[in-house]
């Protein structure tokens, strides 16, 4: 699974509506409203790199009110959940 972190600038008067539209898209797992240079951050998860083009410029960028996106593709994912599972291998309760 390929994960992309998409930083999104929007029309500030429509942030909640735009966030809801983005969150409703297939391949978008979460959308965060944030402070700072960007208004929203979306987590996009797809099976192939080619699918990113369909989701980000093909769908997210076409939502009215989305002004700009900046996409970062994850090389590797680290999470507390994954670390706990790895350390628990072979342990009996």
Wavefront OBJ file of the C-alpha trace (Angstrom):
o trace
v 0.000 0.000 0.000
v 1.326 3.444 -0.949
v 0.619 6.313 1.426
v 0.631 9.950 0.357
v 0.308 12.906 2.683
v -1.454 15.713 0.812
v -1.181 19.262 2.146
v -4.114 21.301 0.847
v -4.790 25.048 0.621
v -8.479 25.912 0.361
v -10.918 28.788 0.388
v -10.965 29.500 4.119
v -14.704 30.102 4.206
v -15.381 26.555 2.939
v -12.880 24.434 4.900
v -15.447 22.125 6.589
v -17.372 21.463 3.354
v -14.207 20.835 1.356
v -12.840 18.529 4.071
v -16.046 16.486 3.990
v -15.915 16.172 0.201
v -12.286 15.029 0.308
v -12.962 12.569 3.141
v -15.758 10.994 1.080
v -13.376 10.071 -1.755
v -12.236 6.482 -2.180
v -8.576 6.085 -1.149
v -8.739 8.982 1.344
v -8.481 7.528 4.841
v -8.387 10.726 6.941
v -8.619 14.478 6.521
v -7.295 16.831 9.195
v -8.104 20.522 9.562
v -4.847 22.143 10.687
v -3.207 25.447 11.520
v -0.336 26.897 9.547
v 0.369 27.391 5.874
v -2.104 24.701 4.780
v -5.746 24.328 5.730
v -6.163 20.559 5.399
v -4.011 17.443 5.395
v -5.350 14.318 3.694
v -3.991 10.805 4.001
v -4.323 8.973 0.686
v -3.694 5.237 0.450
v -3.545 3.479 -2.926
v -2.192 0.229 -4.336
v -0.180 1.696 -7.237
v 1.706 4.954 -7.809
v -0.387 5.538 -10.918
v -3.486 5.666 -8.706
v -2.137 8.774 -6.972
v -2.627 10.747 -10.189
v -6.249 9.689 -10.341
v -6.958 10.623 -6.713
v -4.930 13.806 -6.131
v -4.953 15.895 -9.317
v -7.864 13.933 -10.758
v -10.271 14.293 -7.829
v -8.973 16.307 -4.867
v -7.667 19.226 -6.940
v -10.930 19.436 -8.869
v -13.091 20.017 -5.798
v -14.331 23.627 -5.887
v -12.427 25.653 -3.296
v -9.222 23.598 -3.413
v -6.572 26.148 -4.366
v -3.328 24.126 -4.179
v -1.916 20.780 -3.084
v 1.549 19.645 -2.024
v 1.986 15.861 -2.021
v 4.513 13.832 -0.038
v 4.817 10.077 -0.657
v 5.847 7.954 2.312
v 8.801 5.591 1.873
v 8.050 3.632 5.028
v 5.439 3.779 7.778
v 6.247 3.646 11.472
v 3.476 3.577 14.044
v 3.128 2.770 17.709
v 0.653 0.017 16.793
v 3.195 -1.632 14.450
v 5.991 -1.390 17.036
v 3.847 -2.942 19.769
v 2.873 -5.824 17.456
v 6.507 -6.454 16.491
v 7.679 -6.576 20.107
v 4.815 -8.871 21.070
v 5.802 -11.596 18.580
v 6.508 -14.811 20.446
v 5.213 -13.595 23.784
v 2.605 -15.685 25.521
v -0.016 -13.933 27.650
l 1 2 3 4 5 6 7 8 9 10 11 12 13 14 15 16 17 18 19 20 21 22 23 24 25 26 27 28 29 30 31 32 33 34 35 36 37 38 39 40 41 42 43 44 45 46 47 48 49 50 51 52 53 54 55 56 57 58 59 60 61 62 63 64 65 66 67 68 69 70 71 72 73 74 75 76 77 78 79 80 81 82 83 84 85 86 87 88 89 90 91 92 93
